[in-house]
Every structure is written in C-alpha cells, then in structure tokens.
Amino acid sequence: MNNPRKVLLVENDEFTRYMMSEIITALGVEVGIAEDGQTGIDMLCSAPHEYGLVLMDLHMPRVSGIEAARQIREVPMDPPRKVPIIAVTADSRYHDDAAVKELGMDGYAPKPVTPGQLLQLIDKFCAAA
C-alpha cells in the first residue's frame, strides 16, 4: 500500500499531543491532530487518502481509541479501513502485538514514545515524500 507521508495523531493529553506533534514535525513529516477518537474518525474518513499512519491513544474521553479503531475497521472504503493504526499507550496490558491485533490495530508504541520509535513507525508505514 502506497501511503502518504502524513500522520494522524489521536491523543487527548495536551502535553503528549504537543510533544509528539513537535517530534513528528521535526522529523519532516506532516501531522494532523485529533483530541479524541471521534474527531480522529471524522478526520480520517473526511480525507482517507491523506494519512499513511494513525497513532492512536487508547484511553480517551468521548470515543476511546479502542472504539475508534473498531469503527475505522468497519468503514466499507479502503482507505480508511486499512490505514495502519498503532496503539500509543502507557497501559501495559496493550504492550503486546496479539492484544492490539485483537483491537484491529497494527502494532503498539509504549508511552513515552521516543523520536527513534516514531521515525521507525513512519518509515515502516508511510511512503517517502
């Protein structure tokens, strides 16, 4: 799949959102930001070809990352249905590939996420600009 080199960051914590978006931007990658799962769903579905990767916090108000991933995977169109979704969480229950696969996600990144981890994810899932 030839994905664009743009990341959708879905994160409710303001500080984490700021830090991750600054790192992603410093890596030369464009980033869209959603403050909760519903906004993430809306952004992805309104511009499905725009994003090559979704970084999804799991525990958010309104719509959790778990529910957002489920809804995205149920969308009949591809994209957004098959856009890679990475769980970004401090919850150690989800620091397991099998656990996040059951949620419809493609992997996980434990918080706090390092610039090196973000670069690896972007290089793995997003096409070069």
N, CA, C and O of each residue as an XYZ file, in Angstrom:
516
protein
N       0.851     -1.177      0.000
C       0.000      0.000      0.000
C       0.896      1.239      0.000
O       1.773      1.360      0.855
N       0.697      2.128     -0.914
C       1.492      3.339     -1.015
C       0.820      4.452     -0.226
O      -0.038      5.157     -0.756
N       1.196      4.613      1.020
C       0.576      5.594      1.887
C       1.299      6.926      1.834
O       2.519      6.972      1.674
N       0.546      8.013      1.970
C       1.189      9.322      2.031
C       1.991      9.452      3.319
O       1.726      8.764      4.304
N       2.961     10.333      3.297
C       3.819     10.537      4.467
C       3.205     11.629      5.348
O       3.765     12.715      5.502
N       2.050     11.316      5.916
C       1.372     12.200      6.859
C       0.792     11.331      7.958
O       0.255     10.254      7.700
N       0.906     11.811      9.183
C       0.472     11.050     10.345
C      -0.738     11.727     10.979
O      -0.784     12.951     11.098
N      -1.712     10.924     11.382
C      -2.828     11.420     12.175
C      -2.566     11.011     13.620
O      -2.539      9.822     13.938
N      -2.374     11.991     14.487
C      -2.129     11.771     15.905
C      -3.441     11.971     16.652
O      -4.007     13.065     16.642
N      -3.922     10.914     17.299
C      -5.171     10.976     18.058
C      -4.797     10.809     19.533
O      -4.491      9.707     19.988
N      -4.830     11.902     20.255
C      -4.318     11.935     21.635
C      -5.057     13.000     22.429
O      -5.141     14.147     21.988
N      -5.595     12.644     23.592
C      -6.346     13.624     24.375
C      -5.485     14.439     25.336
O      -5.891     15.532     25.731
N      -4.309     13.945     25.725
C      -3.469     14.674     26.659
C      -2.723     15.789     25.927
O      -1.969     15.535     24.988
N      -2.943     17.013     26.369
C      -2.390     18.179     25.674
C      -0.866     18.155     25.606
O      -0.296     18.441     24.553
N      -0.196     17.820     26.705
C       1.264     17.802     26.721
C       1.805     16.722     25.779
O       2.715     16.985     24.993
N       1.248     15.511     25.858
C       1.687     14.414     24.986
C       1.442     14.772     23.525
O       2.287     14.523     22.665
N       0.291     15.351     23.257
C      -0.051     15.760     21.891
C       0.975     16.767     21.373
O       1.452     16.655     20.244
N       1.306     17.744     22.204
C       2.284     18.766     21.811
C       3.654     18.141     21.537
O       4.257     18.388     20.493
N       4.138     17.332     22.480
C       5.464     16.745     22.339
C       5.553     15.832     21.110
O       6.504     15.926     20.335
N       4.572     14.959     20.936
C       4.617     14.039     19.794
C       4.500     14.784     18.473
O       5.191     14.449     17.510
N       3.636     15.787     18.416
C       3.496     16.531     17.156
C       4.769     17.307     16.839
O       5.138     17.428     15.671
N       5.446     17.836     17.856
C       6.714     18.533     17.635
C       7.774     17.569     17.104
O       8.521     17.913     16.187
N       7.843     16.378     17.669
C       8.820     15.381     17.218
C       8.522     14.965     15.779
O       9.431     14.905     14.951
N       7.267     14.682     15.480
C       6.887     14.248     14.134
C       7.218     15.344     13.121
O       7.748     15.063     12.046
N       6.905     16.581     13.467
C       7.208     17.711     12.578
C       8.718     17.864     12.389
O       9.185     18.123     11.280
N       9.481     17.702     13.477
C      10.941     17.799     13.388
C      11.528     16.704     12.503
O      12.609     16.871     11.937
N      10.820     15.591     12.386
C      11.264     14.507     11.503
C      10.917     14.793     10.043
O      11.206     13.986      9.159
N      10.298     15.944      9.796
C       9.960     16.341      8.434
C       8.671     15.729      7.923
O       8.474     15.587      6.716
N       7.795     15.368      8.848
C       6.543     14.710      8.478
C       5.376     15.589      8.914
O       5.364     16.124     10.022
N       4.409     15.727      8.036
C       3.211     16.493      8.357
C       2.349     15.701      9.327
O       2.285     14.474      9.250
N       1.686     16.404     10.239
C       0.871     15.727     11.244
C      -0.483     16.418     11.373
O      -0.568     17.643     11.459
N      -1.537     15.609     11.383
C      -2.875     16.078     11.713
C      -3.153     15.678     13.147
O      -2.690     14.630     13.598
N      -3.905     16.499     13.873
C      -4.113     16.246     15.292
C      -5.599     16.175     15.615
O      -6.386     17.037     15.223
N      -5.960     15.112     16.348
C      -7.319     14.944     16.851
C      -7.234     14.761     18.360
O      -6.367     14.040     18.855
N      -8.132     15.412     19.087
C      -8.095     15.380     20.549
C      -8.891     14.237     21.155
O      -8.850     14.031     22.368
N      -9.610     13.497     20.336
C     -10.351     12.337     20.835
C     -10.649     11.407     19.667
O     -10.439     11.752     18.504
N     -11.144     10.219     20.005
C     -11.381      9.203     18.987
C     -12.391      9.604     17.928
O     -12.207      9.302     16.749
N     -13.461     10.284     18.335
C     -14.480     10.685     17.355
C     -13.909     11.672     16.349
O     -14.167     11.559     15.150
N     -13.144     12.628     16.825
C     -12.522     13.591     15.913
C     -11.547     12.880     14.975
O     -11.459     13.212     13.793
N     -10.815     11.900     15.510
C      -9.905     11.114     14.672
C     -10.639     10.374     13.569
O     -10.205     10.377     12.417
N     -11.748      9.740     13.918
C     -12.580      9.039     12.924
C     -13.041     10.020     11.852
O     -12.933      9.748     10.657
N     -13.555     11.157     12.293
C     -14.071     12.161     11.357
C     -12.984     12.669     10.419
O     -13.206     12.800      9.216
N     -11.804     12.956     10.975
C     -10.707     13.462     10.139
C     -10.258     12.413      9.127
O     -10.037     12.729      7.958
N     -10.123     11.177      9.570
C      -9.668     10.111      8.678
C     -10.690      9.823      7.590
O     -10.326      9.631      6.430
N     -11.955      9.792      7.955
C     -12.996      9.483      6.968
C     -13.252     10.631      6.001
O     -13.697     10.403      4.877
N     -12.973     11.873      6.427
C     -13.186     13.009      5.522
C     -12.022     13.195      4.542
O     -12.176     13.846      3.509
N     -10.860     12.621      4.869
C      -9.689     12.725      3.987
C      -8.929     11.398      4.022
O      -7.784     11.358      4.473
N      -9.547     10.317      3.553
C      -8.963      8.987      3.726
C      -7.635      8.762      3.021
O      -6.853      7.911      3.447
N      -7.362      9.500      1.959
C      -6.109      9.309      1.221
C      -4.980     10.184      1.757
O      -3.852     10.119      1.268
N      -5.282     10.990      2.751
C      -4.318     11.956      3.256
C      -3.318     11.359      4.244
O      -2.188     11.837      4.341
N      -3.719     10.329      4.973
C      -2.892      9.813      6.061
C      -2.318      8.437      5.753
O      -3.008      7.559      5.234
N      -1.041      8.267      6.083
C      -0.392      6.981      5.916
C      -0.306      6.193      7.199
O       0.017      5.005      7.178
N      -0.594      6.841      8.330
C      -0.446      6.205      9.627
C      -1.298      6.943     10.651
O      -1.385      8.171     10.640
N      -1.930      6.167     11.542
C      -2.666      6.734     12.668
C      -1.977      6.283     13.949
O      -1.774      5.089     14.169
N      -1.620      7.247     14.790
C      -1.088      6.966     16.126
C      -2.235      7.228     17.094
O      -2.660      8.371     17.263
N      -2.735      6.172     17.729
C      -3.990      6.245     18.475
C      -3.786      5.962     19.965
O      -3.409      4.858     20.355
N      -4.044      6.980     20.787
C      -4.103      6.764     22.230
C      -5.303      5.849     22.486
O      -6.311      5.943     21.786
N      -5.204      4.982     23.461
C      -6.304      4.051     23.716
C      -7.349      4.589     24.669
O      -8.541      4.341     24.485
N      -6.925      5.321     25.682
C      -7.837      5.765     26.733
C      -8.125      7.253     26.580
O      -7.337      8.100     27.000
N      -9.280      7.556     25.964
C      -9.683      8.941     25.729
C     -11.162      9.100     26.049
O     -11.926      8.137     25.983
N     -11.564     10.326     26.398
C     -13.000     10.564     26.605
C     -13.742     10.607     25.265
O     -13.124     10.623     24.200
N     -15.028     10.625     25.335
C     -15.942     10.689     24.183
C     -15.926      9.368     23.424
O     -16.865      8.582     23.551
N     -14.909      9.108     22.656
C     -14.743      7.821     21.974
C     -13.308      7.366     22.220
O     -12.363      8.069     21.863
N     -13.144      6.196     22.828
C     -11.801      5.686     23.122
C     -11.081      5.295     21.839
O     -11.696      5.147     20.783
N      -9.781      5.133     21.950
C      -9.001      4.666     20.806
C      -9.397      3.263     20.382
O      -9.343      2.925     19.200
N      -9.793      2.454     21.343
C     -10.238      1.089     21.045
C     -11.500      1.125     20.197
O     -11.593      0.426     19.188
N     -12.466      1.933     20.597
C     -13.717      2.062     19.844
C     -13.481      2.745     18.499
O     -14.089      2.371     17.496
N     -12.603      3.742     18.478
C     -12.306      4.438     17.218
C     -11.701      3.472     16.203
O     -12.087      3.478     15.034
N     -10.756      2.644     16.642
C     -10.150      1.661     15.735
C     -11.206      0.694     15.203
O     -11.210      0.365     14.017
N     -12.095      0.241     16.074
C     -13.160     -0.676     15.653
C     -14.023     -0.027     14.564
O     -14.329     -0.648     13.547
N     -14.404      1.222     14.797
C     -15.248      1.917     13.813
C     -14.512      2.145     12.496
O     -15.104      2.003     11.426
N     -13.244      2.491     12.561
C     -12.452      2.703     11.339
C     -12.363      1.401     10.549
O     -12.492      1.412      9.325
N     -12.146      0.291     11.226
C     -12.027     -1.005     10.543
C     -13.346     -1.460      9.933
O     -13.350     -2.312      9.044
N     -14.461     -0.911     10.393
C     -15.768     -1.270      9.845
C     -16.187     -0.396      8.664
O     -17.192     -0.686      8.015
N     -15.438      0.666      8.375
C     -15.755      1.534      7.242
C     -15.627      0.707      5.964
O     -14.636     -0.005      5.799
N     -16.597      0.780      5.060
C     -16.526     -0.050      3.854
C     -15.450      0.383      2.851
O     -15.047     -0.420      2.010
N     -14.983      1.615      2.919
C     -13.999      2.117      1.947
C     -12.576      1.842      2.417
O     -12.288      1.855      3.613
N     -11.689      1.592      1.450
C     -10.274      1.440      1.757
C      -9.480      2.402      0.884
O      -9.546      2.259     -0.337
N      -8.735      3.370      1.412
C      -8.769      3.773      2.801
C     -10.105      4.423      3.146
O     -10.856      4.799      2.246
N     -10.406      4.557      4.402
C      -9.568      4.496      5.585
C      -9.501      3.129      6.280
O      -8.710      2.961      7.208
N     -10.294      2.172      5.862
C     -10.409      0.904      6.597
C      -9.072      0.233      6.865
O      -8.883     -0.340      7.938
N      -8.143      0.287      5.925
C      -6.877     -0.442      6.092
C      -5.677      0.451      6.414
O      -4.534     -0.001      6.350
N      -5.928      1.702      6.754
C      -4.815      2.567      7.152
C      -4.201      1.987      8.425
O      -4.936      1.640      9.350
N      -2.882      1.875      8.496
C      -2.253      1.336      9.702
C      -2.574      2.174     10.941
O      -2.473      3.401     10.919
N      -2.959      1.498     12.009
C      -3.245      2.150     13.289
C      -2.307      1.551     14.329
O      -2.252      0.334     14.509
N      -1.578      2.417     15.004
C      -0.659      2.000     16.060
C      -1.210      2.490     17.398
O      -1.482      3.678     17.571
N      -1.371      1.566     18.337
C      -1.792      1.925     19.692
C      -0.635      2.603     20.399
O       0.468      2.060     20.456
N      -0.881      3.781     20.934
C       0.133      4.504     21.692
C      -0.411      4.614     23.113
O      -1.362      5.350     23.373
N       0.207      3.871     24.026
C      -0.374      3.781     25.366
C       0.660      3.467     26.434
O       1.673      2.817     26.176
N       0.380      3.946     27.638
C       1.186      3.591     28.804
C       0.602      2.357     29.494
O       1.207      1.824     30.424
N      -0.557      1.906     29.047
C      -1.240      0.753     29.636
C      -0.533     -0.534     29.203
O      -0.637     -0.947     28.048
N       0.179     -1.156     30.126
C       0.999     -2.325     29.795
C       0.185     -3.529     29.313
O       0.751     -4.446     28.719
N      -1.115     -3.546     29.552
C      -1.953     -4.643     29.029
C      -1.937     -4.680     27.504
O      -2.196     -5.718     26.893
N      -1.633     -3.545     26.904
C      -1.649     -3.450     25.440
C      -0.246     -3.353     24.860
O      -0.093     -2.969     23.700
N       0.771     -3.685     25.624
C       2.141     -3.724     25.117
C       2.427     -5.130     24.598
O       3.394     -5.778     25.000
N       1.573     -5.575     23.706
C       1.621     -6.936     23.188
C       0.995     -6.927     21.798
O      -0.128     -6.455     21.620
N       1.716     -7.443     20.824
C       1.210     -7.438     19.446
C      -0.122     -8.165     19.305
O      -1.010     -7.698     18.594
N      -0.267     -9.304     19.977
C      -1.511    -10.076     19.879
C      -2.684     -9.293     20.459
O      -3.778     -9.309     19.894
N      -2.467     -8.612     21.577
C      -3.540     -7.847     22.217
C      -4.024     -6.712     21.324
O      -5.230     -6.490     21.209
N      -3.103     -5.992     20.690
C      -3.531     -4.879     19.847
C      -4.095     -5.371     18.516
O      -4.960     -4.714     17.937
N      -3.628     -6.500     18.028
C      -4.211     -7.068     16.795
C      -5.681     -7.393     17.007
O      -6.499     -7.191     16.109
N      -6.025     -7.901     18.206
C      -7.427     -8.186     18.530
C      -8.279     -6.922     18.500
O      -9.490     -6.990     18.290
N      -7.648     -5.771     18.710
C      -8.353     -4.491     18.671
C      -8.443     -3.931     17.248
O      -9.061     -2.889     17.032
N      -7.836     -4.611     16.288
C      -7.840     -4.125     14.914
C      -6.695     -3.178     14.608
O      -6.730     -2.446     13.619
N      -5.671     -3.195     15.469
C      -4.541     -2.298     15.279
C      -3.336     -3.077     14.760
O      -3.276     -4.302     14.862
N      -2.387     -2.344     14.205
C      -1.248     -2.962     13.531
C       0.012     -3.046     14.372
O       1.028     -3.563     13.909
N      -0.034     -2.556     15.578
C       1.116     -2.580     16.461
C       0.899     -1.622     17.602
O      -0.175     -1.039     17.749
N       1.941     -1.460     18.419
C       1.837     -0.555     19.559
C       3.167      0.153     19.774
O       4.224     -0.307     19.342
N       3.076      1.276     20.449
C       4.257      2.024     20.881
C       4.003      2.421     22.330
O       3.056      3.157     22.611
N       4.831      1.947     23.247
C       4.621      2.300     24.656
C       4.975      3.760     24.930
O       5.950      4.285     24.392
N       4.172      4.408     25.774
C       4.478      5.779     26.190
C       5.494      5.725     27.319
O       5.445      4.818     28.151
N       6.406      6.677     27.360
C       6.586      7.772     26.408
C       7.274      7.281     25.136
O       8.208      6.481     25.187
N       6.804      7.765     24.018
C       7.338      7.361     22.720
C       8.574      8.202     22.411
O       8.561      9.421     22.583
N       9.626      7.556     21.959
C      10.868      8.262     21.633
C      10.861      8.713     20.172
O      10.120      8.160     19.360
N      11.673      9.705     19.832
C      11.787     10.109     18.427
C      12.197      8.933     17.529
O      11.707      8.817     16.405
N      13.082      8.069     18.011
C      13.508      6.915     17.220
C      12.360      5.967     16.926
O      12.253      5.444     15.817
N      11.498      5.742     17.913
C      10.336      4.878     17.693
C       9.390      5.493     16.664
O       8.875      4.797     15.789
N       9.168      6.801     16.777
C       8.289      7.464     15.816
C       8.860      7.380     14.407
O       8.127      7.120     13.453
N      10.157      7.596     14.274
C      10.792      7.514     12.959
C      10.657      6.108     12.376
O      10.372      5.961     11.187
N      10.856      5.082     13.190
C      10.707      3.703     12.713
C       9.289      3.439     12.225
O       9.101      2.816     11.180
N       8.297      3.903     12.967
C       6.902      3.697     12.565
C       6.590      4.423     11.266
O       5.948      3.868     10.375
N       7.044      5.657     11.163
C       6.795      6.438      9.952
C       7.479      5.791      8.755
O       6.879      5.676      7.687
N       8.737      5.366      8.924
C       9.445      4.724      7.824
C       8.794      3.409      7.422
O       8.781      3.060      6.242
N       8.259      2.681      8.386
C       7.639      1.383      8.106
C       6.305      1.538      7.378
O       6.014      0.790      6.445
N       5.499      2.505      7.801
C       4.132      2.573      7.304
C       3.842      3.680      6.298
O       2.810      3.640      5.629
N       4.711      4.651      6.176
C       4.448      5.781      5.286
C       5.457      5.812      4.143
O       6.645      5.563      4.344
N       4.975      6.115      2.956
C       5.857      6.237      1.793
C       6.690      7.502      1.904
O       6.261      8.481      2.515
N       7.851      7.487      1.328
C       8.697      8.694      1.303
C       8.017      9.784      0.502
O       7.325      9.521     -0.482
N       8.225     11.006      0.940
C       7.593     12.140      0.261
C       8.185     12.356     -1.114
O       7.772     13.269     -1.828
